[in-house]
């Protein structure tokens, strides 16, 4: 297992509560964390600001053209897709309007597929509670590029839709209960045994 330089998280129904459980438990040093939570426009900034107050890490709404940094969490703006692009030796956020994917905008698949292409085996993918199957194909692509992948387990999900779809298509290396997800993320990043 190589060094993890990026963590990507996708979530939907129940995800705000799941992220509010995970993010405050994470401690530096950590690589950048990029998140797509299905959320309406306007609410993403309110949620990011709330998480920033409750977390040791810096949490903010992702901005177009922003270079991602360690110990920072970037939440996709509601109603807008977010992906990563290469900028010199850095990774940069790109926020853009495009048709919904799986009826979702932002879509987890768009973020995950960009992470697979740009970070591959140096990334960790996490899929949390949510309706539907957004993120399953992207998480599988991440895994195929060498990423480690985690899915929230059925018992702790509000809706076991997205993690179930990802697990059933072979995209999830390990299923983890919500209460243990922050520990699992930290352990993988710091190369400790789970």
N, C-alpha and C positions, 0 to 999 in steps of 0.2 A: 504494500500500500504506500503510494507516494504522498507527498505533502498536499494537503487540501488548501487550495488558494481561494475557494469560492463556495458558498452555500446558497442553494436556490430552494425556495419553499413555495408550494402552491396550496391554496385552500379556498373553500367556498362556505356553504352553510355550516355554521358552528365554528368557522375558522377564526373569527374575531376573538371569540372566547379561548380557542386553542392557542392562538398566537399570544394572547394576554397571559396565558399560563407559561408558555415556553420562553418568550423573549426576556422577561425580567430575571429569569434564572441563568441567563448566559452571562459570562464574564470574559473580559479581555485576558490575553490576546486572542482575537478571532479574525479570520478573514472576512471580507465583505459578505453580507447576507442580502440577497435580493428576493423580494416576495411579490407574488401576485395573489391577492385576495379579491375574490369577486365582491365588489362593493360599488355603490353608486357614486357618481361624481360629487365632490364636496365632502363626502364622509371619510374618504381616504386620508385627507390632511388632518381632520379632527382625530382620527384614530392614530395616525403617526405621531401627532403632537402629544396625545395621551400616553402612548408607549414611550416617547422620549422622556416624559416626566417620571415614568415608573421604572425605567431601565438604566443600567450602568452604561450600556452601549448607546451611541448616538443613533436615534431613530428618526427618519424623515421621509417625506414623500419624495419619490424619485423625480429628478428634473432632467429634461432633455439636454444632452451634451455634458452632463455631469460625469466626472471621473470617479469611479468607486474606490473607496478606501477601507483599510482594515478597521475593525471595531465600529463599523457603521452598518446600519440596516436601512435598506431602501425599499419602500412600499410603493407599488405601482399606483399611479393616480387613477381614481375611479373613472370608468368610462373611456379610458385610453389604453391602448396596448403599450407594453414596455418590453424591450429586449436589450441585449448587450451587443456592442460593436467593438471592434479593435480600434484603438487610437494610439499610434506609435507602440509603445510597450505596455500600454495600460488598457483597461476595459472601461468603456464609456456607456452610459445609459442613453438609449434612444426611445423617446416616447412619441407615438404617432397614431393618427386616426386611420383605421382600416375597418373593413367589415368584421362583425363579430365572428369568432371561431367557436363552434359548439354552442352558439347563442350567447357567448360570453365576450365581454370586452371590459377590462383586460382579460386575456386568455393565458392560462398557465402554459399551454403547449407552446405558444410563441416565445415565452421567456425560456422555458426548458430547452427548446430546440436550439436557441442561440447559445445557451450555456454548453450544450453538448458539442457544438461546433467549435467554440472558442476556448473552453476550459477542459472538456473531456475528462480524462483520468485524474485531473487535479481538482475535481468538483465533487460536492455531495448534494444529492437531490432528496428532497423531503416532500411527501404528499400527505396532506391532512384531510380532515373531515370535509365532506361536500357532496352535493347532488351531481349526478352525471358522470361523464368520463373525461372531462378536460384534464389534461396533464398526463394521462396514461401513456399516450404515444410519445410525448416529449421526454418523460422519465425513462421510457424504454430506450429512446435514442441516447440519452445520457449514459445509461448502463452499457449500451453497445459501444460507446466511446470510452468505456473504462471507469465511469463514475461509480461511486458507492451510492446506494439508494435505500431510503427508509420510507415506510408507510405507516400511518397511524393504524392501530389495530381496531377491529370491529367493536369491541366492547366499550372503548372510550370515545368512539365517534358519535356525534349528533346524527350524522347521516353517513353510512358506510357505502358511499357511491363511488367517489373519485379514488379513494385508496383501494377499494375492491376491484375496480376496473384495472388499476395499475398492477395489483397483485395477480389478477387472473391472466394478464397478458405477459407475465414474467418480468415486469419492470422493477419489482420490489425485492431487494436483497433480504430485508429483515423487517418484520412488523413489530412496532413498539407501542406500548400504551402511552397515552398523552402525558401521564405523570412522569414517565421516564424519558421523554423525548429530548428535553434540554440536556440531560446527562449523556444520552446517546450521541447527540451532535457534538458536545464538548469532547467526549471520549474519542470519537473518530478523528476530530480535528487535531487533538493532541496525542493521537496514536496510542491510546490506552485501550486495554481489552474491555469489551462490554460485559 
